[in-house]
Amino acid sequence: MQLSKDNLQHFVNNMPEKIDVLELFDKLLLMAKIENSTHQEKAQTHVHEEELEKEIDLWG
């Protein structure tokens, strides 16, 4: 999973002075997943519904 330097830089520039490390990791993972899905959408590749449901189950 990858995250572009531009998106990461924007996040760092706008984050609070102090941030919980677990919250930081969660936000970075979410940003990377959103960026990945945007690239998949442009490439017209999609995740099957079953795979999505399995991943969502892992979240919580």
PyMOL Python script that loads the backbone (N, CA, C, O; Angstrom):
from pymol import cmd

cmd.read_pdbstr("""\
ATOM      1  N   MET A   1       0.855  -1.167   0.000  1.00  0.00           N
ATOM      2  CA  MET A   1       0.000   0.000   0.000  1.00  0.00           C
ATOM      3  C   MET A   1       0.902   1.231   0.000  1.00  0.00           C
ATOM      4  O   MET A   1       1.897   1.286   0.722  1.00  0.00           O
ATOM      5  N   GLN A   2       0.543   2.203  -0.809  1.00  0.00           N
ATOM      6  CA  GLN A   2       1.372   3.392  -0.937  1.00  0.00           C
ATOM      7  C   GLN A   2       0.552   4.647  -0.722  1.00  0.00           C
ATOM      8  O   GLN A   2      -0.669   4.656  -0.883  1.00  0.00           O
ATOM      9  N   LEU A   3       1.254   5.706  -0.354  1.00  0.00           N
ATOM     10  CA  LEU A   3       0.644   7.017  -0.150  1.00  0.00           C
ATOM     11  C   LEU A   3       1.552   8.039  -0.825  1.00  0.00           C
ATOM     12  O   LEU A   3       2.768   8.014  -0.632  1.00  0.00           O
ATOM     13  N   SER A   4       0.975   8.928  -1.606  1.00  0.00           N
ATOM     14  CA  SER A   4       1.809   9.895  -2.326  1.00  0.00           C
ATOM     15  C   SER A   4       2.419  10.910  -1.362  1.00  0.00           C
ATOM     16  O   SER A   4       1.843  11.230  -0.322  1.00  0.00           O
ATOM     17  N   LYS A   5       3.576  11.397  -1.728  1.00  0.00           N
ATOM     18  CA  LYS A   5       4.288  12.369  -0.916  1.00  0.00           C
ATOM     19  C   LYS A   5       3.463  13.650  -0.756  1.00  0.00           C
ATOM     20  O   LYS A   5       3.464  14.257   0.315  1.00  0.00           O
ATOM     21  N   ASP A   6       2.764  14.061  -1.811  1.00  0.00           N
ATOM     22  CA  ASP A   6       1.945  15.272  -1.749  1.00  0.00           C
ATOM     23  C   ASP A   6       0.827  15.141  -0.714  1.00  0.00           C
ATOM     24  O   ASP A   6       0.595  16.060   0.073  1.00  0.00           O
ATOM     25  N   ASN A   7       0.136  13.998  -0.716  1.00  0.00           N
ATOM     26  CA  ASN A   7      -0.936  13.794   0.264  1.00  0.00           C
ATOM     27  C   ASN A   7      -0.385  13.716   1.678  1.00  0.00           C
ATOM     28  O   ASN A   7      -0.986  14.251   2.610  1.00  0.00           O
ATOM     29  N   LEU A   8       0.742  13.060   1.841  1.00  0.00           N
ATOM     30  CA  LEU A   8       1.363  12.957   3.153  1.00  0.00           C
ATOM     31  C   LEU A   8       1.811  14.334   3.637  1.00  0.00           C
ATOM     32  O   LEU A   8       1.614  14.672   4.805  1.00  0.00           O
ATOM     33  N   GLN A   9       2.401  15.118   2.765  1.00  0.00           N
ATOM     34  CA  GLN A   9       2.868  16.458   3.127  1.00  0.00           C
ATOM     35  C   GLN A   9       1.696  17.337   3.536  1.00  0.00           C
ATOM     36  O   GLN A   9       1.793  18.078   4.514  1.00  0.00           O
ATOM     37  N   HIS A  10       0.593  17.268   2.804  1.00  0.00           N
ATOM     38  CA  HIS A  10      -0.598  18.044   3.143  1.00  0.00           C
ATOM     39  C   HIS A  10      -1.109  17.647   4.527  1.00  0.00           C
ATOM     40  O   HIS A  10      -1.478  18.508   5.326  1.00  0.00           O
ATOM     41  N   PHE A  11      -1.130  16.346   4.809  1.00  0.00           N
ATOM     42  CA  PHE A  11      -1.581  15.860   6.106  1.00  0.00           C
ATOM     43  C   PHE A  11      -0.680  16.372   7.228  1.00  0.00           C
ATOM     44  O   PHE A  11      -1.170  16.851   8.251  1.00  0.00           O
ATOM     45  N   VAL A  12       0.634  16.269   7.037  1.00  0.00           N
ATOM     46  CA  VAL A  12       1.584  16.709   8.069  1.00  0.00           C
ATOM     47  C   VAL A  12       1.467  18.211   8.305  1.00  0.00           C
ATOM     48  O   VAL A  12       1.525  18.666   9.447  1.00  0.00           O
ATOM     49  N   ASN A  13       1.304  18.972   7.246  1.00  0.00           N
ATOM     50  CA  ASN A  13       1.189  20.422   7.387  1.00  0.00           C
ATOM     51  C   ASN A  13      -0.067  20.838   8.139  1.00  0.00           C
ATOM     52  O   ASN A  13      -0.094  21.910   8.743  1.00  0.00           O
ATOM     53  N   ASN A  14      -1.116  20.005   8.114  1.00  0.00           N
ATOM     54  CA  ASN A  14      -2.389  20.375   8.721  1.00  0.00           C
ATOM     55  C   ASN A  14      -2.733  19.597   9.988  1.00  0.00           C
ATOM     56  O   ASN A  14      -3.826  19.758  10.532  1.00  0.00           O
ATOM     57  N   MET A  15      -1.824  18.764  10.459  1.00  0.00           N
ATOM     58  CA  MET A  15      -2.128  18.004  11.665  1.00  0.00           C
ATOM     59  C   MET A  15      -1.849  18.849  12.906  1.00  0.00           C
ATOM     60  O   MET A  15      -1.067  19.798  12.858  1.00  0.00           O
ATOM     61  N   PRO A  16      -2.499  18.495  14.022  1.00  0.00           N
ATOM     62  CA  PRO A  16      -2.277  19.255  15.257  1.00  0.00           C
ATOM     63  C   PRO A  16      -0.853  19.076  15.778  1.00  0.00           C
ATOM     64  O   PRO A  16      -0.119  18.195  15.329  1.00  0.00           O
ATOM     65  N   GLU A  17      -0.476  19.926  16.733  1.00  0.00           N
ATOM     66  CA  GLU A  17       0.870  19.860  17.309  1.00  0.00           C
ATOM     67  C   GLU A  17       1.146  18.503  17.947  1.00  0.00           C
ATOM     68  O   GLU A  17       2.254  17.977  17.842  1.00  0.00           O
ATOM     69  N   LYS A  18       0.139  17.938  18.609  1.00  0.00           N
ATOM     70  CA  LYS A  18       0.279  16.623  19.229  1.00  0.00           C
ATOM     71  C   LYS A  18      -0.811  15.724  18.667  1.00  0.00           C
ATOM     72  O   LYS A  18      -1.957  16.143  18.505  1.00  0.00           O
ATOM     73  N   ILE A  19      -0.445  14.492  18.373  1.00  0.00           N
ATOM     74  CA  ILE A  19      -1.406  13.543  17.832  1.00  0.00           C
ATOM     75  C   ILE A  19      -1.093  12.163  18.402  1.00  0.00           C
ATOM     76  O   ILE A  19       0.070  11.785  18.545  1.00  0.00           O
ATOM     77  N   ASP A  20      -2.133  11.430  18.720  1.00  0.00           N
ATOM     78  CA  ASP A  20      -1.978  10.074  19.216  1.00  0.00           C
ATOM     79  C   ASP A  20      -1.401   9.199  18.103  1.00  0.00           C
ATOM     80  O   ASP A  20      -1.856   9.264  16.961  1.00  0.00           O
ATOM     81  N   VAL A  21      -0.421   8.399  18.430  1.00  0.00           N
ATOM     82  CA  VAL A  21       0.267   7.586  17.427  1.00  0.00           C
ATOM     83  C   VAL A  21      -0.697   6.609  16.755  1.00  0.00           C
ATOM     84  O   VAL A  21      -0.639   6.428  15.539  1.00  0.00           O
ATOM     85  N   LEU A  22      -1.574   5.984  17.521  1.00  0.00           N
ATOM     86  CA  LEU A  22      -2.537   5.049  16.922  1.00  0.00           C
ATOM     87  C   LEU A  22      -3.488   5.776  15.982  1.00  0.00           C
ATOM     88  O   LEU A  22      -3.832   5.258  14.919  1.00  0.00           O
ATOM     89  N   GLU A  23      -3.914   6.975  16.372  1.00  0.00           N
ATOM     90  CA  GLU A  23      -4.769   7.776  15.498  1.00  0.00           C
ATOM     91  C   GLU A  23      -4.022   8.157  14.225  1.00  0.00           C
ATOM     92  O   GLU A  23      -4.601   8.162  13.139  1.00  0.00           O
ATOM     93  N   LEU A  24      -2.743   8.476  14.358  1.00  0.00           N
ATOM     94  CA  LEU A  24      -1.910   8.805  13.200  1.00  0.00           C
ATOM     95  C   LEU A  24      -1.848   7.641  12.220  1.00  0.00           C
ATOM     96  O   LEU A  24      -2.037   7.822  11.017  1.00  0.00           O
ATOM     97  N   PHE A  25      -1.579   6.437  12.743  1.00  0.00           N
ATOM     98  CA  PHE A  25      -1.517   5.257  11.883  1.00  0.00           C
ATOM     99  C   PHE A  25      -2.857   4.990  11.205  1.00  0.00           C
ATOM    100  O   PHE A  25      -2.904   4.678  10.015  1.00  0.00           O
ATOM    101  N   ASP A  26      -3.948   5.113  11.963  1.00  0.00           N
ATOM    102  CA  ASP A  26      -5.271   4.903  11.381  1.00  0.00           C
ATOM    103  C   ASP A  26      -5.542   5.880  10.242  1.00  0.00           C
ATOM    104  O   ASP A  26      -6.043   5.488   9.188  1.00  0.00           O
ATOM    105  N   LYS A  27      -5.212   7.144  10.455  1.00  0.00           N
ATOM    106  CA  LYS A  27      -5.445   8.149   9.411  1.00  0.00           C
ATOM    107  C   LYS A  27      -4.575   7.900   8.188  1.00  0.00           C
ATOM    108  O   LYS A  27      -5.036   8.050   7.056  1.00  0.00           O
ATOM    109  N   LEU A  28      -3.316   7.520   8.410  1.00  0.00           N
ATOM    110  CA  LEU A  28      -2.431   7.242   7.280  1.00  0.00           C
ATOM    111  C   LEU A  28      -2.915   6.045   6.480  1.00  0.00           C
ATOM    112  O   LEU A  28      -2.886   6.066   5.250  1.00  0.00           O
ATOM    113  N   LEU A  29      -3.362   4.991   7.176  1.00  0.00           N
ATOM    114  CA  LEU A  29      -3.894   3.820   6.478  1.00  0.00           C
ATOM    115  C   LEU A  29      -5.146   4.176   5.689  1.00  0.00           C
ATOM    116  O   LEU A  29      -5.314   3.744   4.548  1.00  0.00           O
ATOM    117  N   LEU A  30      -6.021   4.963   6.299  1.00  0.00           N
ATOM    118  CA  LEU A  30      -7.239   5.376   5.602  1.00  0.00           C
ATOM    119  C   LEU A  30      -6.902   6.206   4.369  1.00  0.00           C
ATOM    120  O   LEU A  30      -7.479   5.996   3.302  1.00  0.00           O
ATOM    121  N   MET A  31      -5.978   7.138   4.509  1.00  0.00           N
ATOM    122  CA  MET A  31      -5.573   7.958   3.367  1.00  0.00           C
ATOM    123  C   MET A  31      -4.999   7.098   2.251  1.00  0.00           C
ATOM    124  O   MET A  31      -5.304   7.318   1.079  1.00  0.00           O
ATOM    125  N   ALA A  32      -4.176   6.127   2.602  1.00  0.00           N
ATOM    126  CA  ALA A  32      -3.578   5.250   1.599  1.00  0.00           C
ATOM    127  C   ALA A  32      -4.651   4.406   0.911  1.00  0.00           C
ATOM    128  O   ALA A  32      -4.595   4.201  -0.301  1.00  0.00           O
ATOM    129  N   LYS A  33      -5.619   3.921   1.674  1.00  0.00           N
ATOM    130  CA  LYS A  33      -6.698   3.122   1.081  1.00  0.00           C
ATOM    131  C   LYS A  33      -7.554   3.961   0.144  1.00  0.00           C
ATOM    132  O   LYS A  33      -7.960   3.494  -0.920  1.00  0.00           O
ATOM    133  N   ILE A  34      -7.826   5.195   0.538  1.00  0.00           N
ATOM    134  CA  ILE A  34      -8.609   6.089  -0.326  1.00  0.00           C
ATOM    135  C   ILE A  34      -7.840   6.384  -1.605  1.00  0.00           C
ATOM    136  O   ILE A  34      -8.402   6.351  -2.700  1.00  0.00           O
ATOM    137  N   GLU A  35      -6.550   6.674  -1.458  1.00  0.00           N
ATOM    138  CA  GLU A  35      -5.723   6.943  -2.642  1.00  0.00           C
ATOM    139  C   GLU A  35      -5.664   5.716  -3.547  1.00  0.00           C
ATOM    140  O   GLU A  35      -5.751   5.835  -4.769  1.00  0.00           O
ATOM    141  N   ASN A  36      -5.517   4.550  -2.950  1.00  0.00           N
ATOM    142  CA  ASN A  36      -5.472   3.306  -3.715  1.00  0.00           C
ATOM    143  C   ASN A  36      -6.788   3.082  -4.454  1.00  0.00           C
ATOM    144  O   ASN A  36      -6.787   2.687  -5.620  1.00  0.00           O
ATOM    145  N   SER A  37      -7.899   3.332  -3.785  1.00  0.00           N
ATOM    146  CA  SER A  37      -9.196   3.119  -4.441  1.00  0.00           C
ATOM    147  C   SER A  37      -9.407   4.106  -5.579  1.00  0.00           C
ATOM    148  O   SER A  37     -10.031   3.772  -6.586  1.00  0.00           O
ATOM    149  N   THR A  38      -8.889   5.319  -5.422  1.00  0.00           N
ATOM    150  CA  THR A  38      -8.987   6.317  -6.487  1.00  0.00           C
ATOM    151  C   THR A  38      -8.205   5.856  -7.712  1.00  0.00           C
ATOM    152  O   THR A  38      -8.669   6.004  -8.842  1.00  0.00           O
ATOM    153  N   HIS A  39      -7.018   5.296  -7.486  1.00  0.00           N
ATOM    154  CA  HIS A  39      -6.215   4.779  -8.599  1.00  0.00           C
ATOM    155  C   HIS A  39      -6.897   3.577  -9.250  1.00  0.00           C
ATOM    156  O   HIS A  39      -6.868   3.431 -10.472  1.00  0.00           O
ATOM    157  N   GLN A  40      -7.509   2.716  -8.436  1.00  0.00           N
ATOM    158  CA  GLN A  40      -8.221   1.556  -8.975  1.00  0.00           C
ATOM    159  C   GLN A  40      -9.412   2.001  -9.813  1.00  0.00           C
ATOM    160  O   GLN A  40      -9.703   1.420 -10.858  1.00  0.00           O
ATOM    161  N   GLU A  41     -10.094   3.035  -9.343  1.00  0.00           N
ATOM    162  CA  GLU A  41     -11.252   3.542 -10.081  1.00  0.00           C
ATOM    163  C   GLU A  41     -10.821   4.072 -11.441  1.00  0.00           C
ATOM    164  O   GLU A  41     -11.490   3.837 -12.448  1.00  0.00           O
ATOM    165  N   LYS A  42      -9.707   4.784 -11.465  1.00  0.00           N
ATOM    166  CA  LYS A  42      -9.199   5.307 -12.737  1.00  0.00           C
ATOM    167  C   LYS A  42      -8.778   4.173 -13.661  1.00  0.00           C
ATOM    168  O   LYS A  42      -8.934   4.266 -14.878  1.00  0.00           O
ATOM    169  N   ALA A  43      -8.246   3.104 -13.081  1.00  0.00           N
ATOM    170  CA  ALA A  43      -7.820   1.953 -13.879  1.00  0.00           C
ATOM    171  C   ALA A  43      -8.967   0.977 -14.118  1.00  0.00           C
ATOM    172  O   ALA A  43      -8.802  -0.041 -14.790  1.00  0.00           O
ATOM    173  N   GLN A  44     -10.120   1.300 -13.561  1.00  0.00           N
ATOM    174  CA  GLN A  44     -11.333   0.481 -13.661  1.00  0.00           C
ATOM    175  C   GLN A  44     -11.126  -0.925 -13.113  1.00  0.00           C
ATOM    176  O   GLN A  44     -11.636  -1.902 -13.662  1.00  0.00           O
ATOM    177  N   THR A  45     -10.373  -1.012 -12.028  1.00  0.00           N
ATOM    178  CA  THR A  45     -10.251  -2.271 -11.308  1.00  0.00           C
ATOM    179  C   THR A  45     -10.968  -2.108  -9.978  1.00  0.00           C
ATOM    180  O   THR A  45     -10.808  -1.095  -9.297  1.00  0.00           O
ATOM    181  N   HIS A  46     -11.748  -3.096  -9.617  1.00  0.00           N
ATOM    182  CA  HIS A  46     -12.570  -2.986  -8.416  1.00  0.00           C
ATOM    183  C   HIS A  46     -12.376  -4.198  -7.522  1.00  0.00           C
ATOM    184  O   HIS A  46     -12.011  -5.284  -7.972  1.00  0.00           O
ATOM    185  N   VAL A  47     -12.630  -3.976  -6.254  1.00  0.00           N
ATOM    186  CA  VAL A  47     -12.561  -5.055  -5.275  1.00  0.00           C
ATOM    187  C   VAL A  47     -13.928  -5.731  -5.230  1.00  0.00           C
ATOM    188  O   VAL A  47     -14.960  -5.061  -5.241  1.00  0.00           O
ATOM    189  N   HIS A  48     -13.928  -7.055  -5.179  1.00  0.00           N
ATOM    190  CA  HIS A  48     -15.185  -7.778  -5.072  1.00  0.00           C
ATOM    191  C   HIS A  48     -15.833  -7.493  -3.719  1.00  0.00           C
ATOM    192  O   HIS A  48     -15.147  -7.221  -2.734  1.00  0.00           O
ATOM    193  N   GLU A  49     -17.135  -7.557  -3.687  1.00  0.00           N
ATOM    194  CA  GLU A  49     -17.887  -7.237  -2.470  1.00  0.00           C
ATOM    195  C   GLU A  49     -17.476  -8.117  -1.301  1.00  0.00           C
ATOM    196  O   GLU A  49     -17.399  -7.640  -0.168  1.00  0.00           O
ATOM    197  N   GLU A  50     -17.214  -9.381  -1.552  1.00  0.00           N
ATOM    198  CA  GLU A  50     -16.805 -10.289  -0.470  1.00  0.00           C
ATOM    199  C   GLU A  50     -15.483  -9.843   0.149  1.00  0.00           C
ATOM    200  O   GLU A  50     -15.322  -9.887   1.368  1.00  0.00           O
ATOM    201  N   GLU A  51     -14.535  -9.413  -0.689  1.00  0.00           N
ATOM    202  CA  GLU A  51     -13.245  -8.947  -0.192  1.00  0.00           C
ATOM    203  C   GLU A  51     -13.420  -7.687   0.643  1.00  0.00           C
ATOM    204  O   GLU A  51     -12.778  -7.525   1.681  1.00  0.00           O
ATOM    205  N   LEU A  52     -14.288  -6.803   0.188  1.00  0.00           N
ATOM    206  CA  LEU A  52     -14.553  -5.571   0.913  1.00  0.00           C
ATOM    207  C   LEU A  52     -15.169  -5.873   2.277  1.00  0.00           C
ATOM    208  O   LEU A  52     -14.772  -5.279   3.279  1.00  0.00           O
ATOM    209  N   GLU A  53     -16.122  -6.776   2.323  1.00  0.00           N
ATOM    210  CA  GLU A  53     -16.763  -7.134   3.590  1.00  0.00           C
ATOM    211  C   GLU A  53     -15.759  -7.748   4.557  1.00  0.00           C
ATOM    212  O   GLU A  53     -15.810  -7.471   5.755  1.00  0.00           O
ATOM    213  N   LYS A  54     -14.838  -8.586   4.051  1.00  0.00           N
ATOM    214  CA  LYS A  54     -13.810  -9.182   4.911  1.00  0.00           C
ATOM    215  C   LYS A  54     -12.904  -8.100   5.494  1.00  0.00           C
ATOM    216  O   LYS A  54     -12.562  -8.139   6.676  1.00  0.00           O
ATOM    217  N   GLU A  55     -12.522  -7.142   4.666  1.00  0.00           N
ATOM    218  CA  GLU A  55     -11.649  -6.080   5.148  1.00  0.00           C
ATOM    219  C   GLU A  55     -12.355  -5.205   6.165  1.00  0.00           C
ATOM    220  O   GLU A  55     -11.758  -4.823   7.171  1.00  0.00           O
ATOM    221  N   ILE A  56     -13.612  -4.881   5.921  1.00  0.00           N
ATOM    222  CA  ILE A  56     -14.376  -4.068   6.867  1.00  0.00           C
ATOM    223  C   ILE A  56     -14.511  -4.799   8.198  1.00  0.00           C
ATOM    224  O   ILE A  56     -14.440  -4.167   9.252  1.00  0.00           O
ATOM    225  N   ASP A  57     -14.704  -6.119   8.174  1.00  0.00           N
ATOM    226  CA  ASP A  57     -14.781  -6.902   9.410  1.00  0.00           C
ATOM    227  C   ASP A  57     -13.486  -6.802  10.206  1.00  0.00           C
ATOM    228  O   ASP A  57     -13.520  -6.831  11.436  1.00  0.00           O
ATOM    229  N   LEU A  58     -12.343  -6.685   9.527  1.00  0.00           N
ATOM    230  CA  LEU A  58     -11.064  -6.566  10.213  1.00  0.00           C
ATOM    231  C   LEU A  58     -10.903  -5.235  10.922  1.00  0.00           C
ATOM    232  O   LEU A  58     -10.119  -5.127  11.865  1.00  0.00           O
ATOM    233  N   TRP A  59     -11.637  -4.214  10.481  1.00  0.00           N
ATOM    234  CA  TRP A  59     -11.519  -2.866  11.065  1.00  0.00           C
ATOM    235  C   TRP A  59     -12.019  -2.813  12.495  1.00  0.00           C
ATOM    236  O   TRP A  59     -11.507  -2.041  13.306  1.00  0.00           O
ATOM    237  N   GLY A  60     -13.010  -3.626  12.810  1.00  0.00           N
ATOM    238  CA  GLY A  60     -13.514  -3.363  14.127  1.00  0.00           C
ATOM    239  C   GLY A  60     -14.241  -4.320  14.850  1.00  0.00           C
ATOM    240  O   GLY A  60     -14.657  -4.057  15.978  1.00  0.00           O
TER     241      GLY A  60
END
""", "prot")
cmd.dss("prot")
cmd.show_as("cartoon", "prot")
cmd.util.cbc("prot")
cmd.orient("prot")
